[in-house]
Amino acid sequence: MARLTDKTTATAVTQNSLVHIVNTNDVTQNSAGSSYKAELGQIAEVIGGFQYYSAVTITSSDILVSNTVPFEILPDPGTNSYYDAKIIMEYTYNTTSYVSGNDTVITDGTNNVHYIGDIGTFTSDTINILQGIEAVTSQRMYPNLPLSFFTLGGDPTTGDGEILLKIWYTIRTFG
């Protein structure tokens, strides 16, 4: 069993992994401070970082129906909650560009909260960094709604690239 003095590298670290912390303002256990365990997700929330990470692959078949069937990337965050997210979009060009002419967005179903652009203009591997609200039509976002990948105005035709969305996010409470 590992001890605090062991210097073994941690493996399989998740948001639920426990860390040891000492609260020097709480002297109920010792005059130097009190010891507690905390989950990494709790620490990220306190320091204002992103608590969660998700990687979502959107295949060519998903992209070709992304107006008819928006691709859900994050589920409903829960009552009175919304996402605060940073998203990196990695587009891998294959052999054929999409024919679209319409903007692709990440939407909460009511407003388009992250703007990706016309994927028909992507003719090589492309990386877009989406931070904060970069809306097409509005800068509003409503609580209790999932986030989806969506193409405005109609489904793209032809094309065979793939998109990897790397999403760092925190669930915030409204109000």
C-alpha positions in Angstrom: 0.0 0.0 0.0 1.3 3.5 -0.9 2.1 6.0 1.8 2.2 9.8 1.7 6.0 9.6 1.6 6.0 7.3 -1.5 6.9 9.1 -4.7 5.0 6.7 -7.0 3.3 8.4 -10.0 -0.4 8.3 -9.8 -2.3 6.5 -12.5 -5.9 6.6 -13.6 -6.5 10.0 -12.0 -10.2 11.2 -12.3 -12.3 14.0 -10.9 -13.2 11.7 -8.1 -9.6 10.9 -7.1 -8.9 11.9 -3.6 -6.1 14.3 -2.5 -4.9 15.3 1.0 -5.3 18.9 2.0 -4.5 20.9 5.1 -6.7 23.8 6.1 -4.4 26.1 8.1 -7.3 28.3 9.1 -9.0 25.3 10.8 -7.1 24.4 14.0 -9.6 22.0 15.5 -7.4 19.0 14.8 -4.0 20.5 15.3 -2.5 24.0 16.0 -0.8 23.8 12.5 -4.1 23.0 10.8 -6.7 20.3 10.1 -6.3 17.5 7.6 -9.0 16.5 5.1 -9.5 14.5 2.0 -11.0 16.2 -1.1 -11.9 15.1 -4.6 -10.0 16.8 -7.4 -13.2 18.1 -8.8 -13.8 20.0 -5.6 -10.4 21.7 -5.8 -11.0 22.7 -9.5 -14.2 24.4 -8.5 -12.6 26.4 -5.7 -9.8 27.7 -7.9 -12.1 28.5 -10.8 -10.8 25.8 -13.2 -12.8 23.5 -15.3 -14.1 20.4 -13.4 -14.8 18.0 -16.2 -13.4 16.9 -19.5 -15.1 15.1 -22.4 -13.8 14.1 -25.8 -16.6 13.6 -28.5 -16.0 12.4 -32.0 -18.5 13.5 -34.7 -18.2 11.3 -37.7 -18.9 12.2 -41.3 -22.3 10.4 -41.1 -23.1 12.6 -38.1 -22.0 15.8 -39.9 -24.1 15.0 -43.0 -27.3 15.0 -40.9 -26.3 17.7 -38.4 -29.2 19.9 -39.3 -31.9 17.2 -39.3 -30.4 15.4 -36.3 -28.3 17.7 -34.1 -25.5 15.7 -32.4 -25.7 16.0 -28.6 -22.3 16.7 -27.1 -23.3 17.4 -23.5 -26.6 16.3 -21.9 -29.0 18.6 -20.0 -26.8 19.9 -17.0 -29.8 19.7 -14.6 -32.3 22.0 -13.0 -31.2 25.7 -13.0 -27.8 24.8 -14.4 -25.8 25.7 -17.5 -22.3 24.9 -19.0 -19.3 27.1 -18.8 -17.0 25.5 -21.4 -13.9 25.8 -23.4 -13.9 23.7 -26.6 -11.2 22.8 -29.0 -12.4 21.5 -32.3 -10.0 19.4 -34.3 -11.3 18.8 -37.9 -9.5 16.0 -39.7 -9.8 16.5 -43.5 -10.1 13.2 -45.4 -10.6 13.4 -49.2 -13.7 15.4 -49.9 -14.7 18.8 -48.6 -18.3 19.2 -47.3 -20.7 21.1 -49.5 -22.7 23.3 -47.1 -22.7 27.1 -47.4 -24.2 27.2 -43.9 -22.6 27.9 -40.6 -22.1 25.1 -38.1 -22.6 26.0 -34.4 -22.8 24.5 -31.0 -26.2 25.2 -29.7 -28.3 24.9 -26.6 -31.3 24.3 -28.9 -32.5 27.9 -28.4 -29.4 30.0 -29.1 -26.1 29.3 -30.9 -23.6 29.7 -28.2 -20.4 28.7 -30.0 -19.7 29.6 -33.7 -17.7 27.1 -35.7 -18.3 28.5 -39.3 -19.0 26.9 -42.7 -17.3 23.5 -42.5 -17.4 23.5 -46.3 -14.5 26.0 -46.3 -12.3 23.5 -44.3 -10.0 22.0 -47.0 -7.3 20.7 -44.7 -6.8 19.7 -41.1 -8.1 22.6 -38.9 -8.1 23.5 -35.3 -10.6 26.0 -33.8 -10.6 27.1 -30.1 -14.0 28.1 -28.8 -13.9 30.0 -25.5 -16.8 31.7 -23.9 -19.9 32.8 -25.8 -19.1 33.4 -29.5 -22.7 33.4 -30.8 -23.9 33.8 -34.3 -27.3 35.3 -33.6 -27.4 35.9 -29.9 -25.2 35.9 -26.8 -27.9 34.4 -24.6 -27.8 31.0 -23.1 -30.6 29.3 -21.1 -30.3 26.9 -18.2 -31.5 23.3 -18.2 -30.5 22.7 -21.9 -28.0 20.2 -23.5 -25.4 21.4 -26.0 -25.4 20.0 -29.5 -23.4 20.2 -32.7 -25.8 21.7 -35.4 -25.6 23.0 -39.0 -27.9 26.0 -39.7 -30.1 26.1 -42.8 -29.8 22.4 -43.9 -27.7 19.3 -43.9 -24.3 19.5 -45.6 -24.0 17.3 -48.7 -21.1 15.1 -49.5 -17.8 15.4 -47.5 -16.0 12.9 -45.4 -14.0 14.7 -42.7 -14.3 14.0 -39.0 -14.5 16.3 -36.0 -13.1 15.7 -32.5 -14.4 18.1 -29.8 -12.3 18.3 -26.7 -14.4 19.9 -24.0 -13.3 21.3 -20.6 -16.4 22.4 -18.7 -17.9 23.3 -15.3 -21.6 23.2 -14.6 -22.8 26.5 -13.1 -26.0 27.2 -11.2 -28.2 30.0 -12.4 -29.2 32.6 -9.9 
